[in-house]
Amino acid sequence: MSHLTRLPGVPDSADIRPGMAYFPGTGPYGKTCNDCAHRGYWRAGKTKFNARTGLLEQTRVRSGGCREFLRLTHPHGPTIQRTWQACKYYVARSSAGARS
């Protein structure tokens, strides 16, 4: 917690969640990171040799991080918890993009 005066409704350094693009709770009321289109994305994995085809193949890994955090800071962030309150970069997940 910071040593400055805490104002109601204003984010504080104690509210920071690692890997989030902005302070939690600054998005739409009642929405969580699980409802956001930015949570989870595919990234490049290890290159593996396929003995059947004789080619090197790039694998893909599903990340549980925030795509908006990646866009803003460039390193891959840690996994975002589904229950965290949404931030100001919240974008509603489309029904076609919903995960099972």
BELVEN-V984583 format. One record per residue. N is the residue number from 0. PHI is phi in radians with two decimals (999 if undefined). NEAR is the number of other C-alpha atoms within 12 Angstrom. D_CENTER is the distance of its C-alpha to the mean C-alpha in Angstrom with 1 decimal. Layout:
# BELVEN-V984583
n->N phi->PHI near->NEAR d_center->D_CENTER
n->N phi->PHI near->NEAR d_center->D_CENTER
This chain:
# BELVEN-V984583
n->0 phi->999 near->11 d_center->23.6
n->1 phi->-1.36 near->12 d_center->25.1
n->2 phi->-1.61 near->8 d_center->28.9
n->3 phi->-1.56 near->10 d_center->28.8
n->4 phi->-1.16 near->11 d_center->29.6
n->5 phi->-1.55 near->14 d_center->26.8
n->6 phi->-1.79 near->9 d_center->26.9
n->7 phi->-1.12 near->7 d_center->25.9
n->8 phi->1.48 near->11 d_center->23.0
n->9 phi->-1.87 near->14 d_center->22.0
n->10 phi->-1.06 near->23 d_center->18.9
n->11 phi->-2.18 near->21 d_center->20.1
n->12 phi->-1.08 near->17 d_center->18.9
n->13 phi->-1.27 near->15 d_center->19.1
n->14 phi->-1.53 near->21 d_center->16.2
n->15 phi->-1.20 near->20 d_center->13.6
n->16 phi->-2.05 near->28 d_center->10.8
n->17 phi->-1.08 near->21 d_center->9.8
n->18 phi->1.63 near->33 d_center->6.5
n->19 phi->-1.47 near->41 d_center->6.0
n->20 phi->-1.25 near->34 d_center->7.4
n->21 phi->-2.70 near->29 d_center->10.4
n->22 phi->-1.10 near->27 d_center->12.4
n->23 phi->-1.19 near->35 d_center->11.8
n->24 phi->1.54 near->28 d_center->14.6
n->25 phi->-1.65 near->26 d_center->15.0
n->26 phi->-1.61 near->24 d_center->13.9
n->27 phi->-1.06 near->19 d_center->16.3
n->28 phi->-1.06 near->16 d_center->18.3
n->29 phi->1.45 near->18 d_center->17.6
n->30 phi->-1.64 near->25 d_center->14.2
n->31 phi->-2.09 near->30 d_center->11.4
n->32 phi->-1.09 near->42 d_center->7.6
n->33 phi->-1.15 near->28 d_center->9.4
n->34 phi->-1.49 near->31 d_center->11.2
n->35 phi->-1.60 near->38 d_center->8.6
n->36 phi->-1.23 near->29 d_center->8.9
n->37 phi->-1.38 near->36 d_center->5.7
n->38 phi->-1.37 near->40 d_center->4.1
n->39 phi->1.54 near->33 d_center->5.9
n->40 phi->-2.77 near->26 d_center->8.1
n->41 phi->-1.59 near->18 d_center->11.5
n->42 phi->-2.34 near->20 d_center->12.6
n->43 phi->-1.19 near->15 d_center->16.2
n->44 phi->-1.89 near->13 d_center->17.7
n->45 phi->-1.33 near->12 d_center->21.3
n->46 phi->-1.52 near->13 d_center->24.3
n->47 phi->-2.17 near->16 d_center->26.8
n->48 phi->-1.55 near->13 d_center->30.4
n->49 phi->-1.69 near->12 d_center->31.5
n->50 phi->-1.18 near->9 d_center->35.2
n->51 phi->-1.20 near->9 d_center->36.0
n->52 phi->-1.70 near->9 d_center->35.3
n->53 phi->1.33 near->9 d_center->35.8
n->54 phi->-2.05 near->11 d_center->32.6
n->55 phi->-1.49 near->13 d_center->29.5
n->56 phi->-2.12 near->16 d_center->26.4
n->57 phi->-1.49 near->14 d_center->22.8
n->58 phi->-1.57 near->15 d_center->20.6
n->59 phi->-2.10 near->14 d_center->17.0
n->60 phi->-2.17 near->15 d_center->14.4
n->61 phi->-1.44 near->18 d_center->11.6
n->62 phi->-1.76 near->22 d_center->8.4
n->63 phi->-1.66 near->27 d_center->6.4
n->64 phi->-1.43 near->33 d_center->3.6
n->65 phi->-1.69 near->42 d_center->1.4
n->66 phi->-1.13 near->33 d_center->5.1
n->67 phi->-1.22 near->29 d_center->6.5
n->68 phi->-1.07 near->31 d_center->6.2
n->69 phi->-1.08 near->26 d_center->7.8
n->70 phi->-1.12 near->18 d_center->10.2
n->71 phi->-1.38 near->16 d_center->11.3
n->72 phi->-1.95 near->15 d_center->11.8
n->73 phi->1.43 near->13 d_center->12.3
n->74 phi->-1.43 near->16 d_center->11.6
n->75 phi->-1.22 near->27 d_center->9.0
n->76 phi->-1.59 near->27 d_center->7.3
n->77 phi->-1.24 near->20 d_center->7.9
n->78 phi->-1.09 near->26 d_center->6.8
n->79 phi->-1.61 near->33 d_center->5.4
n->80 phi->-1.24 near->24 d_center->8.7
n->81 phi->-1.15 near->22 d_center->9.7
n->82 phi->-1.55 near->18 d_center->12.2
n->83 phi->-1.16 near->31 d_center->10.7
n->84 phi->-1.17 near->29 d_center->12.0
n->85 phi->-1.18 near->34 d_center->10.3
n->86 phi->-1.73 near->37 d_center->10.3
n->87 phi->-1.21 near->25 d_center->12.6
n->88 phi->-1.56 near->30 d_center->10.3
n->89 phi->-1.01 near->33 d_center->10.2
n->90 phi->-2.29 near->23 d_center->11.6
n->91 phi->-1.09 near->23 d_center->13.3
n->92 phi->-1.26 near->19 d_center->12.8
n->93 phi->-1.31 near->12 d_center->16.1
n->94 phi->-1.19 near->11 d_center->18.4
n->95 phi->-1.25 near->9 d_center->18.8
n->96 phi->-1.62 near->16 d_center->15.2
n->97 phi->-1.21 near->15 d_center->15.0
n->98 phi->-1.54 near->15 d_center->14.6
n->99 phi->-1.57 near->5 d_center->17.6
